Structures are given as C-alpha cells and as structure tokens.
Amino acid sequence: MKTARKEDVRSHCAVNYGVEIFGDRWSLLIIRDIVFNGKKTYGEFLKSEEGIATNVLASRLAFLEEQGILSRAPNPDDRRKDFYTLTEKGLDLIPVVVSVVIWSAKYDRKSYVLRDKEFSARLAANPAQVGEELKALVRDGGCLFPESKG
C-alpha cells in the first residue's frame, strides 16, 4: 500500500486531508481501541473483533506513526513488544471519534455504546466535555473501558 505523505495528499481540502491521514476504517478502529479499550500492542490490536489482517495492521500502525498520530516505544516489561500511544495530534482526533460514536448510536440501535446508559446520557448531554475528559484520560495512560481489552 502506498502511504500518503503530508506533501503528497491529493488536495488540501480539509475533508480530503483528514480522510487521507486518518479516515480509513482501520486507522479509526486502532484509535478506538486505544481510547476505549486501552490497547497498546500489535497483538492486542490484532484481537479486535473486526479481524484486521496482520499486514494491514502493520501498515496502518507504521503510517499512523509516520503521520505523527501514534508514537511507538518499547514495552518496558518485554522489549520484544512495542507500545503504541496517541500523540497530542492523535489525542486531538478523540472529538472526531466521539462524533462518529454519537452518529452511530443514533442510527445503529444495536450499538455497543447504548449498553452503557450513563455514558450514553453524558455523551448526548455534553459531547465536547466527554471528548476533553477522554483526551485527559488517554493522555494519562487510561481508557474508557479497561475491562474490555481482549
């Protein structure tokens, strides 16, 4: 897969730029896994229910790192594994993901987010505040649903 570099995007239309940098399905799901489930390693991302192929995952992680959305560092407990975390640029995508969640919950009555009534209510009442709280939580190494890492 040829990866787009900042200087070789098709156009500098704001929608196009965003879609080329982070707008594919797998990139958004990787960001989701970090924010909502606290996943940090290649193996954890690979276990997501959507079933990403190994070569696609490796490519997307490298691309997101190249674009400054993810940073990669060796796992202090197992130097053979790397931890992926969101950079400040990546953290700034959390409100975008929150907007997708709100839209999806509105039109997908089986959306997982609807299972958590308290979170759904907070999200509906003040999405900007929830987005900022999520940014702070993830910046500090946390996630929204730490028990659903698997």
GROMACS elastic network, one bead per residue, 0.5 to 0.9 nm:
[ bonds ]
;  ai    aj funct       b0    kb
    1    56     6  0.87485   500
    1    59     6  0.76784   500
    3    59     6  0.86721   500
    3    63     6  0.66865   500
    4     7     6  0.80097   500
    4     8     6  0.59404   500
    4     9     6  0.58532   500
    4    10     6  0.86192   500
    4    20     6  0.69539   500
    4    21     6  0.73737   500
    4    63     6  0.84154   500
    5     8     6  0.51315   500
    5     9     6  0.63971   500
    5    21     6  0.83204   500
    5    63     6  0.89766   500
    5    66     6  0.83684   500
    5    67     6  0.74880   500
    6     9     6  0.59709   500
    6    17     6  0.83874   500
    6    21     6  0.80858   500
    6    67     6  0.76075   500
    8    11     6  0.81595   500
    9    12     6  0.69963   500
    9    16     6  0.80765   500
    9    17     6  0.66656   500
    9    20     6  0.69621   500
    9    21     6  0.85841   500
   10    13     6  0.87212   500
   10    16     6  0.74852   500
   10    17     6  0.78996   500
   10    20     6  0.83093   500
   11    14     6  0.84764   500
   11    16     6  0.65073   500
   11    17     6  0.68602   500
   12    15     6  0.82477   500
   12    16     6  0.66880   500
   12    17     6  0.57340   500
   13    16     6  0.52244   500
   13    17     6  0.60669   500
   13    18     6  0.86233   500
   14    17     6  0.52382   500
   14    18     6  0.62516   500
   14    19     6  0.86380   500
   15    18     6  0.53017   500
   15    19     6  0.61669   500
   15    20     6  0.86229   500
   16    19     6  0.51175   500
   16    20     6  0.60509   500
   16    21     6  0.85493   500
   16    23     6  0.89430   500
   17    20     6  0.52270   500
   17    21     6  0.61553   500
   17    22     6  0.85632   500
   17    23     6  0.88890   500
   18    21     6  0.52387   500
   18    22     6  0.58886   500
   18    23     6  0.61188   500
   19    22     6  0.55823   500
   19    24     6  0.66505   500
   20    23     6  0.59931   500
   20    24     6  0.74548   500
   21    24     6  0.81147   500
   21    27     6  0.87377   500
   21    63     6  0.85152   500
   21    64     6  0.77883   500
   21    67     6  0.71748   500
   22    25     6  0.85575   500
   22    26     6  0.88233   500
   22    27     6  0.57273   500
   22    28     6  0.66111   500
   22    64     6  0.75697   500
   22    67     6  0.89562   500
   22    69     6  0.84894   500
   22    93     6  0.87286   500
   23    26     6  0.84250   500
   23    27     6  0.67292   500
   23    28     6  0.65591   500
   24    27     6  0.56075   500
   24    28     6  0.64958   500
   24    29     6  0.87927   500
   25    28     6  0.54804   500
   25    29     6  0.62614   500
   25    30     6  0.87966   500
   26    29     6  0.50107   500
   26    30     6  0.61363   500
   26    31     6  0.86175   500
   26    52     6  0.74887   500
   26    56     6  0.81190   500
   26    57     6  0.75987   500
   26    60     6  0.70648   500
   27    30     6  0.51630   500
   27    31     6  0.63123   500
   27    32     6  0.85658   500
   27    57     6  0.88117   500
   27    60     6  0.62689   500
   27    61     6  0.78969   500
   27    64     6  0.74097   500
   28    31     6  0.50664   500
   28    32     6  0.60266   500
   28    33     6  0.85782   500
   28    97     6  0.74559   500
   29    33     6  0.60362   500
   29    34     6  0.86404   500
   29    45     6  0.88766   500
   29    48     6  0.87161   500
   29    50     6  0.87238   500
   30    33     6  0.50613   500
   30    34     6  0.64271   500
   30    35     6  0.87596   500
   30    39     6  0.84594   500
   30    45     6  0.67892   500
   30    57     6  0.86528   500
   30    60     6  0.84983   500
   30    61     6  0.81384   500
   31    34     6  0.52260   500
   31    35     6  0.61967   500
   31    36     6  0.84386   500
   31    70     6  0.88870   500
   31    86     6  0.78075   500
   31    90     6  0.79745   500
   31    93     6  0.83212   500
   31    94     6  0.81482   500
   31    97     6  0.81183   500
   32    35     6  0.51667   500
   32    36     6  0.56608   500
   32    37     6  0.73913   500
   32    38     6  0.88626   500
   32    94     6  0.85402   500
   32    97     6  0.72082   500
   33    36     6  0.55358   500
   33    38     6  0.62246   500
   33    39     6  0.55278   500
   33    40     6  0.82483   500
   33    44     6  0.87838   500
   33    45     6  0.70444   500
   33    48     6  0.79407   500
   33   143     6  0.89515   500
   33   149     6  0.80907   500
   34    37     6  0.57009   500
   34    40     6  0.64066   500
   34    45     6  0.87694   500
   34    84     6  0.83705   500
   34    85     6  0.72297   500
   34    86     6  0.77359   500
   34   138     6  0.78346   500
   34   142     6  0.88674   500
   34   143     6  0.69784   500
   35    38     6  0.59452   500
   35    39     6  0.80035   500
   35    86     6  0.87311   500
   35    91     6  0.88549   500
   35    94     6  0.76756   500
   35   134     6  0.73042   500
   35   135     6  0.82743   500
   35   137     6  0.85443   500
   35   138     6  0.61414   500
   35   142     6  0.78877   500
   35   143     6  0.52040   500
   35   144     6  0.65404   500
   35   145     6  0.85216   500
   36    39     6  0.83380   500
   36   134     6  0.87398   500
   36   138     6  0.88633   500
   36   142     6  0.89229   500
   36   143     6  0.52487   500
   36   145     6  0.54437   500
   36   146     6  0.74293   500
   36   148     6  0.84369   500
   36   149     6  0.87202   500
   37   142     6  0.88830   500
   37   143     6  0.58371   500
   37   144     6  0.64533   500
   37   145     6  0.51765   500
   37   146     6  0.53095   500
   37   147     6  0.74021   500
   37   148     6  0.56729   500
   37   150     6  0.83536   500
   38   138     6  0.81269   500
   38   141     6  0.79133   500
   38   142     6  0.64782   500
   38   144     6  0.76040   500
   38   145     6  0.74023   500
   38   146     6  0.58571   500
   38   147     6  0.88657   500
   38   148     6  0.83269   500
   38   149     6  0.62389   500
   39    42     6  0.85743   500
   39    43     6  0.89724   500
   39    44     6  0.57276   500
   39    45     6  0.64424   500
   39    83     6  0.87665   500
   39    84     6  0.82291   500
   39    85     6  0.88143   500
   39   143     6  0.86243   500
   39   146     6  0.86904   500
   39   149     6  0.60705   500
   39   150     6  0.83858   500
   40    43     6  0.85558   500
   40    44     6  0.67051   500
   40    45     6  0.74310   500
   40    82     6  0.79109   500
   40    83     6  0.50002   500
   40    85     6  0.64693   500
   41    44     6  0.52181   500
   41    45     6  0.63829   500
   41    46     6  0.86274   500
   41    75     6  0.86140   500
   41    81     6  0.69755   500
   41    82     6  0.60262   500
   41    83     6  0.51290   500
   41    84     6  0.61686   500
   42    45     6  0.52382   500
   42    46     6  0.61531   500
   42    47     6  0.89098   500
   42    54     6  0.89482   500
   42    57     6  0.77323   500
   42    58     6  0.78270   500
   42    61     6  0.84448   500
   42    81     6  0.78888   500
   42    82     6  0.74811   500
   42    83     6  0.79633   500
   42    84     6  0.81422   500
   43    46     6  0.50140   500
   43    47     6  0.65575   500
   43    81     6  0.88779   500
   44    47     6  0.53382   500
   44    48     6  0.71882   500
   44   149     6  0.74026   500
   44   150     6  0.67631   500
   45    48     6  0.56261   500
   45    52     6  0.82017   500
   45    57     6  0.78235   500
   45   150     6  0.89561   500
   46    49     6  0.85555   500
   46    50     6  0.89644   500
   46    51     6  0.69053   500
   46    52     6  0.62742   500
   46    53     6  0.76516   500
   46    54     6  0.70914   500
   46    57     6  0.73514   500
   47    50     6  0.83611   500
   47    51     6  0.70436   500
   47    52     6  0.83066   500
   47   150     6  0.66230   500
   48    51     6  0.60260   500
   48    52     6  0.74471   500
   48   149     6  0.88458   500
   48   150     6  0.75007   500
   49    52     6  0.83506   500
   52    55     6  0.84844   500
   52    56     6  0.66539   500
   52    57     6  0.62753   500
   53    56     6  0.52632   500
   53    57     6  0.61684   500
   53    58     6  0.86821   500
   54    57     6  0.51536   500
   54    58     6  0.61875   500
   54    59     6  0.85734   500
   55    58     6  0.51877   500
   55    59     6  0.61231   500
   55    60     6  0.86194   500
   56    59     6  0.50601   500
   56    60     6  0.60534   500
   56    61     6  0.85328   500
   57    60     6  0.51678   500
   57    61     6  0.60582   500
   57    62     6  0.85023   500
   58    61     6  0.53025   500
   58    62     6  0.61909   500
   58    63     6  0.85831   500
   59    62     6  0.52336   500
   59    63     6  0.60843   500
   59    64     6  0.86213   500
   60    64     6  0.60012   500
   60    65     6  0.84091   500
   61    64     6  0.52258   500
   61    65     6  0.61179   500
   61    66     6  0.85372   500
   61    70     6  0.75964   500
   61    84     6  0.82678   500
   62    65     6  0.51072   500
   62    66     6  0.60564   500
   62    67     6  0.86202   500
   62    70     6  0.86390   500
   63    67     6  0.61362   500
   63    68     6  0.86731   500
   63    69     6  0.87714   500
   63    70     6  0.88448   500
   64    67     6  0.50708   500
   64    68     6  0.63181   500
   64    69     6  0.52205   500
   64    70     6  0.55246   500
   64    71     6  0.83362   500
   64    90     6  0.87897   500
   65    68     6  0.51536   500
   65    69     6  0.57295   500
   65    71     6  0.55959   500
   65    72     6  0.71950   500
   65    84     6  0.86540   500
   66    69     6  0.76652   500
   66    70     6  0.79407   500
   66    71     6  0.87588   500
   67    70     6  0.77185   500
   68    71     6  0.70034   500
   68    86     6  0.86252   500
   68    87     6  0.67462   500
   68    88     6  0.86169   500
   68    89     6  0.66156   500
   68    90     6  0.73339   500
   69    85     6  0.85033   500
   69    86     6  0.59015   500
   69    87     6  0.54565   500
   69    88     6  0.75158   500
   69    89     6  0.54180   500
   69    91     6  0.78571   500
   69    93     6  0.86991   500
   70    84     6  0.62326   500
   70    85     6  0.54798   500
   70    87     6  0.53965   500
   70    88     6  0.88395   500
   70    89     6  0.82513   500
   70    90     6  0.63130   500
   71    83     6  0.81168   500
   71    84     6  0.56131   500
   71    85     6  0.54196   500
   71    86     6  0.62302   500
   71    87     6  0.60907   500
   72    82     6  0.62169   500
   72    83     6  0.55759   500
   72    85     6  0.66132   500
   72    86     6  0.89912   500
   73    76     6  0.86254   500
   73    81     6  0.86693   500
   73    82     6  0.54007   500
   73    83     6  0.53016   500
   73    84     6  0.66943   500
   73    85     6  0.84359   500
   74    77     6  0.85890   500
   74    78     6  0.75807   500
   74    79     6  0.54397   500
   74    80     6  0.73305   500
   74    81     6  0.60491   500
   74    83     6  0.59181   500
   74    84     6  0.88495   500
   75    78     6  0.52721   500
   75    79     6  0.53495   500
   75    80     6  0.74563   500
   75    81     6  0.55443   500
   75    82     6  0.50762   500
   75    83     6  0.54973   500
   76    79     6  0.61263   500
   76    81     6  0.87733   500
   76    82     6  0.87634   500
   76    83     6  0.89160   500
   77    81     6  0.86903   500
   78    81     6  0.57950   500
   78    82     6  0.82531   500
   79    82     6  0.71564   500
   85    90     6  0.85259   500
   85   138     6  0.85996   500
   85   139     6  0.86012   500
   85   141     6  0.82692   500
   86    89     6  0.74624   500
   86    91     6  0.57538   500
   86   138     6  0.79251   500
   86   139     6  0.76256   500
   87    91     6  0.60405   500
   87    92     6  0.85439   500
   87   139     6  0.82589   500
   88    92     6  0.62235   500
   88    93     6  0.89535   500
   88   139     6  0.80953   500
   89    92     6  0.52227   500
   89    93     6  0.71025   500
   90    93     6  0.53479   500
   90    94     6  0.74469   500
   91    94     6  0.55420   500
   91    95     6  0.84914   500
   91   134     6  0.87633   500
   91   135     6  0.57539   500
   91   136     6  0.87249   500
   91   138     6  0.77125   500
   91   139     6  0.73782   500
   92    95     6  0.67968   500
   92    96     6  0.80284   500
   92   135     6  0.75486   500
   93    96     6  0.51734   500
   93    97     6  0.64301   500
   93    98     6  0.87272   500
   93   135     6  0.89840   500
   94    97     6  0.50404   500
   94    98     6  0.60973   500
   94    99     6  0.85970   500
   94   131     6  0.60954   500
   94   132     6  0.81301   500
   94   134     6  0.72561   500
   94   135     6  0.65199   500
   95    99     6  0.61249   500
   95   100     6  0.86497   500
   95   127     6  0.79201   500
   95   128     6  0.70195   500
   95   130     6  0.84537   500
   95   131     6  0.50547   500
   95   132     6  0.76671   500
   95   134     6  0.87549   500
   95   135     6  0.84885   500
   96    99     6  0.50888   500
   96   100     6  0.63801   500
   96   101     6  0.87137   500
   96   131     6  0.86860   500
   97   100     6  0.50312   500
   97   101     6  0.62075   500
   97   102     6  0.87043   500
   97   131     6  0.86967   500
   98   102     6  0.62398   500
   98   103     6  0.86639   500
   98   123     6  0.81875   500
   98   127     6  0.70986   500
   98   128     6  0.85830   500
   98   130     6  0.81294   500
   98   131     6  0.64227   500
   99   102     6  0.51156   500
   99   103     6  0.62028   500
   99   104     6  0.85133   500
   99   127     6  0.77328   500
  100   103     6  0.51282   500
  100   104     6  0.59651   500
  100   105     6  0.84785   500
  101   104     6  0.50734   500
  101   105     6  0.59955   500
  101   106     6  0.85238   500
  101   111     6  0.87673   500
  101   113     6  0.76143   500
  102   105     6  0.52245   500
  102   106     6  0.62722   500
  102   107     6  0.89410   500
  102   113     6  0.88015   500
  102   120     6  0.84915   500
  102   123     6  0.74306   500
  102   124     6  0.73835   500
  102   127     6  0.83181   500
  103   106     6  0.51955   500
  103   107     6  0.65791   500
  103   108     6  0.85220   500
  104   107     6  0.53065   500
  104   108     6  0.55334   500
  104   109     6  0.84928   500
  104   111     6  0.70099   500
  104   113     6  0.89962   500
  105   108     6  0.52668   500
  105   109     6  0.64512   500
  105   110     6  0.79192   500
  105   111     6  0.54876   500
  105   112     6  0.80993   500
  105   113     6  0.66762   500
  105   114     6  0.66085   500
  105   120     6  0.85914   500
  106   109     6  0.70633   500
  106   111     6  0.86347   500
  107   110     6  0.89280   500
  107   111     6  0.84954   500
  108   111     6  0.53157   500
  109   112     6  0.87998   500
  109   114     6  0.76074   500
  110   113     6  0.85431   500
  110   114     6  0.73353   500
  110   115     6  0.85705   500
  111   114     6  0.56538   500
  111   115     6  0.75731   500
  112   115     6  0.55126   500
  112   116     6  0.76939   500
  113   116     6  0.57423   500
  113   117     6  0.79521   500
  113   119     6  0.75850   500
  113   120     6  0.64351   500
  114   117     6  0.60802   500
  114   119     6  0.82574   500
  114   120     6  0.60297   500
  115   118     6  0.89745   500
  115   119     6  0.88444   500
  115   120     6  0.81209   500
  116   119     6  0.54756   500
  116   120     6  0.60989   500
  116   121     6  0.86335   500
  117   120     6  0.50572   500
  117   121     6  0.60650   500
  117   122     6  0.86174   500
  118   121     6  0.52308   500
  118   122     6  0.62652   500
  118   123     6  0.85610   500
  119   122     6  0.51194   500
  119   123     6  0.59751   500
  119   124     6  0.85257   500
  119   130     6  0.89303   500
  120   123     6  0.50645   500
  120   124     6  0.61062   500
  120   125     6  0.85459   500
  121   124     6  0.51632   500
  121   125     6  0.60788   500
  121   126     6  0.86138   500
  122   125     6  0.51053   500
  122   126     6  0.60245   500
  122   127     6  0.73089   500
  122   129     6  0.87870   500
  122   130     6  0.71562   500
  123   126     6  0.54778   500
  123   128     6  0.82900   500
  123   129     6  0.82806   500
  123   130     6  0.61431   500
  123   131     6  0.85758   500
  124   127     6  0.61444   500
  126   129     6  0.55014   500
  126   130     6  0.64137   500
  126   131     6  0.87404   500
  127   130     6  0.50581   500
  127   131     6  0.60323   500
  127   132     6  0.86418   500
  128   131     6  0.50478   500
  128   132     6  0.62814   500
  128   133     6  0.86351   500
  129   132     6  0.51257   500
  129   133     6  0.61184   500
  129   134     6  0.85398   500
  130   133     6  0.50218   500
  130   134     6  0.60621   500
  130   135     6  0.85643   500
  131   134     6  0.51005   500
  131   135     6  0.61981   500
  131   136     6  0.87637   500
  132   135     6  0.50186   500
  132   136     6  0.63290   500
  132   137     6  0.86065   500
  133   136     6  0.52023   500
  133   137     6  0.61221   500
  133   138     6  0.86358   500
  134   138     6  0.60082   500
  134   139     6  0.82899   500
  134   142     6  0.86783   500
  134   143     6  0.74357   500
  134   144     6  0.72412   500
  135   138     6  0.53116   500
  135   139     6  0.59027   500
  135   140     6  0.85708   500
  136   139     6  0.50457   500
  136   140     6  0.62600   500
  136   141     6  0.88196   500
  136   142     6  0.85611   500
  137   140     6  0.52993   500
  137   141     6  0.65716   500
  137   142     6  0.50780   500
  137   143     6  0.61930   500
  137   144     6  0.77964   500
  138   143     6  0.55061   500
  138   144     6  0.82817   500
  139   142     6  0.72594   500
  140   143     6  0.89251   500
  142   145     6  0.89251   500
  142   146     6  0.76304   500
  143   146     6  0.58233   500
  145   148     6  0.58106   500
  145   149     6  0.77048   500
  146   149     6  0.59434   500
  147   150     6  0.80751   500
